[in-house]
């Protein structure tokens, strides 16, 4: 593996690890918001109009920011009728094809999220709910998360090309037996 490619993979893996761990902590915020709302509603009979929508925003941030981390550790759900029986080299070759398809999908998704974020910033877009929070923060987070998934997909493609070529990798998410 060329030095530049290996360096790129190492940097992306590090970035995905940091954002993944941040995403894990974000869930605590969602739990606290929902706990607050539950206690407030049950014991004090004072529901809040913002709690459910805020928890939805937190969940979206968790889901999007955790995507590159999940991809790095190869933990996404896949249809595994035949895949688990294949050799590491064959798995890598199939993954190369699917990652190319995913890169196309993520490119379209990134373009759409960028346009949506630009619209939200330009027009100071707010939610249609009674609370009317700004949608700019969640749209920025979503665009950033999709960008990270796109960049991590390229790193995974590099890893799979290395495995398909029989090059040993010392990277997270890959085991030594992944080299055929």
Buried (B, 14 or more C-beta within 10 A) or exposed (E): BEEEBBEBBBEBBEBBBEBBEBBEEBBEBBEEBBEEBEEBEEEEEEEBEBBBBBBBBBEBBBBBBBBBBBBBBBEEEEEEEEEEEEEBBBBBBBBBEBBEEBBEEBEEBBEEBBEBBEEBBEEEBEBEEEBEBEBBEBBBBBBBBBBBBBBBBBBBBBBBBBBBEEEEBEBBBBEEEBBE
